[in-house]
Amino acid sequence: MALLFTTSGNIHHTIKAAPFTPQNIFLGKKAGREIMDELHEELRKRRKELRGSIKQKQRTQKKQEHERHVASKWEELRQWGDTLLAQKEQVPKGIRSYKTTNIHTGEPADIPLNPKCSAMRNSELLYKKARKGERGYEICCEKEAKTREEIELLTEELSRLQELIENPDETEAIRTYLESSARTEHKPNPSTKKEPPSLPYRKFTHKGWNIYAGKTATMNDELSTRFANPSDIWLHAVGYTGSHVIIRRNKNSPWPPAEILDLAGGIAVFYSKAKHTSYAEVHITEARFVRKPRKSPPGLVTAQRCKTKRVSPVNPQNFFKNS
């Protein structure tokens, strides 16, 4: 440490900087490697968690498939009720099953019965079970579709995570992903009813291309920094607030054709403040060139190496209804 005297007589302490030596350069590189090792360790932990979540969802889906299969028999129950009602005079009393022919299908039927009830009452019970089964079948289909979508979302995130692991030089992308992942994780409150998770995007498919549009500013962050793969195509209306749009693209695959870019760009314009304009410009770049600045507000990102394309707004509801 050195002492520095000023003209007023005050003494200031100054710290002498460490000499610029090869040893210090080595220590700096070592610290950098340790940071990268920590980042990759976090990625591997997240990958393990995702794989576990996918397996759990797949088990749930298998159980839901079985429940749907059981519930799908509601139509057969209704047919049995019709058959029993049509042959009520022929059904002996006090039996536990009635072997006959299904009047709808012509196939053999072994109809279970309550021996304490008449044929008329047994048909009413079968109709009641059929109505309950029909409602249950619809619910089972909805649950299964929701689980399937969740598995797809988790699988796509796992694919993006694997791509980051295979590209260790994408330091900023890894940091952004981990920060976004940490922000979105939360512990459910056991005292409140569980709400179904809201997906961060709207999904459209045209000619084999999957297009995703964010719903809110926060969900735009989720879509652009966590859901999107580095090789995906990112679009946003220039000069207007609105949805971030992603076109899913496999690594090293060619760019989407002009028709798909026009469609995705039109969707980006429609879900923006420019939706009532005749034309608007959109920025187009690969998702790996999109960054989320630290402490920036939701929905704000920076995009580099952008191309600009002029497109008309496209209402997805009208487009896919007419296509």
Disulfide bonds with the S-S distance in Angstrom:
none
